[in-house]
Amino acid sequence: MTTSRIGLLGGTFDPVHTGHLQLAEAALRECNLDRILFIPSASPPHKIGTPITSFAHRLAMLKLVSSRNPRFTCTEIEGDLPTPSYTIDTLRVLGGLFPGETEFFFIIGVDAFLDFATWKSYRDILRLVNIVIALRNGNTRTQLTEFLQKIGYFWQNNSWREESGGKTIFILQTIPGQFSSTRIRKKIKRGLLPTGDIPAEVLEYIVKHQLYQTEPEARSI
């Protein structure tokens, strides 16, 4: 039976923007994936105490952009899991929902990956899924190489590999545009429409529901 290759793109998506879509499309193309599964975080552990838009709104915006590409889909799985939303817990549940021949590719930006050793059970994550890293403009490649070597990976056949059970780590050649959800929210709060920063259907949703006009309440566990 043919193995299904699924890219996993998680995040707060507050809101989902053009950079997220560029990243998803690059991963599809470069890693020969069958589809991308967007995973909005219900309660991101690194944002406890930080204002965040409701999970329902963020999920709804992702559903809108997922409908534009037959190989995009999203899941509300983290809305049903205990909080905070740790990646390792989500991956373990997802692994039980897909057939055994499914191969997962966890897509992450380089800045987040450089902080990967602080994530809950990060070594287990490396054994469960392949990692796909998106670089950004600037001198991060040297830092990334040093970090990968520190955690036991070596360069072989155009990817990073590890000999004690870790999956493969890939580096995308495409560098997505430098979009920022924080800057987008600030623009909207000032009465500016961030055309080009976010898909048209997402902008329509934001206007309709009057999102980002004021700060949402800070959240806790």
N, C-alpha and C positions, 0 to 999 in steps of 0.2 A: 504494500500500500504506500502511496506517495505521502511523504511528510509534508504537513502544512507548516508554513513559515509565517509566524504572526509577530508583527512589531507592536510593542507595548509602549505607549507614550502617556506617562502620567504627569500630573501637575495640578496646580490650583486653578489655572485657566480663568483668571479673574480680570479681564475677559480673555477668551481664546482670541489669538491675533494671527496676522499674516505670517509671522515668523514660525509659529507652531505648525502651520500648514506647509510652509516651505521645508521644515525639518521632516515632517511626515513623508512628503513626496520624495525628498532626497533619500530617506531610508528605504522606502519602497523600491526605488530605482537601483540604488547602489548595493543593497543587500539582497536583492531579488526576493522580496517579501510578497506574500499573497495578499495580505491586508494589514491595516493599522487599527489597533484597538486603543482608543483614547480612554484614559482612566482618570476622571476628575477626583481629586482628593477631598474626602468629606471633612476631615479634621486633620490637616497637616501638622505634624508634631513641631516643626520648626516655625510655625506661625501662631502658636498658642498665645493668646493675649493680643493678637493683631486683628484689626477689623477685616472682615472677609464677607463677601457676598454669599447669600444662601446657596446651599448645594443645589437646590431645585433650579435656580436661575442659571447657575454655571453649567449644569447638566443640559438644560434646555438649549443654551447657546451652542454647546458641542453637538447636540443632535441636529441642529440646523446646518452646521458646516459638514457634518458627516453625510448628510443627504446629497451633497454636491459631488461626491466621489463614491462609486460603487465598492471601492476597496477601503473606504473609511467606515468605521463603526465606533460606538462608544458604549460603555458599560456603567451602570450605577452601583456596581458591586460594593464600593466602599461606603455607600450610604447604608448598607445592611450589616457592616462589620463593626466590631467594637472600636471605640475611639481611644487614643488618637490613631490615625491611619498610617500604620507602619507598612512599608513596601513589602517586607518579607511575609507578613500575614496575608496581604493581598495576593502575592505570587503563589503561596501555598494553596489558597482557595481556588485560584484560577487553574492551577495545575490539575485539580480534581474535576474541573468542569469541561476540560478539553480531552480528546482522545490521546492515548499515549504516544502516538506518532507526531504530535504537535511539537514544533521547536519554537521557543520564544526568544525574541530579540528586544531587550530592554533599552529604550532610547533615552539618552540623557545628555545634557549640555556639559561641556568640559568643566565649568566652574563648580557645578554640583558634584561632578565625579571626583574632583580634587578633594572634596570633603567627604568622600564615600566611606572612609574608615571610621567616621563617627556615626554612621547609620546602624540601626539595630540589626544584628546578625548579618553584617555585610558579607562575610565569608560564605554564608549559606546562599545569599543572593547570587554570588559569583558561581556557585555550583549548580544553581537552578536554571539560570538564563544566560544567553549570550548578551554581551553589552555592546551597544552602538553609541559611540561618542561623537557629538557635534562640536567642532572647534569654533572659535570666534576670532575675529581680527585682533591681532595683538600677540604678544610673545607668551603663549600658554603651552606650546608644544614641548618645550624643554621641561617645564614643570610636570607635564603629563608623563613624559618619558621617565623622569625620575620617580614619580609616584608609582607607576606601573612596575618598575624594577623593584621598588621597595616592597611591594606586596607580592613579589615572586613571579612576575610575568616576563617573558622574553619575546622578541620580534622574530616571526617566522612566517614565510609565505604570505606577506602583506597583511598580517594581523598579529595580535598579541596573544600568546598562549601560556598555559601554566600546566605543570606536570602532576599536580596532586589533586586533580578532580575539578578544577575550575573550567568553566566554559570559555569560549573564544571572545576576545574583545576586538571590535572593529572600529576604525577611525573613518568617519565620513570625509570625502574629498570636498563636498559642497559645504560652504559656510553660509548658514541662513542669515537673513537680514537682521540687524540689531534692533528689534522691536522690544518694547517694554510695556507690560501690563500696567505698571505703576505710572509711567508717563501718560499712557492712554487714559487712565482714570483721572489724572490731574487735568488733562486737556478737556475732558467732558465736564468736569466740575467747574472749569472756567468758562463753559459755554461754547467750547470749540468742538467741531465734529471731526474726529480723527480718520477722515476718509483715506483709504489706502493702508492704514495701520491694521484695520480689522475688516473682515468680509462684510459686504453690504447687508446681508441678512442679519448678521449679528448687530450691526449698528441700528438697524430698524427695530430689533428686539429691545436694545438698550433704551432707545428713544420712547418706545411704546410703554415700557415698564418703568421709565424714569430712573434707571440705575445710575449710580455714581454721581448723583446730584449732591448727596451728602455722604458722609462716612458711615458704613454699617457699624453695628455695635461690636466691640471686641468680644472675641469668643474664648471659651475655656473648655477644658475636657468635659 
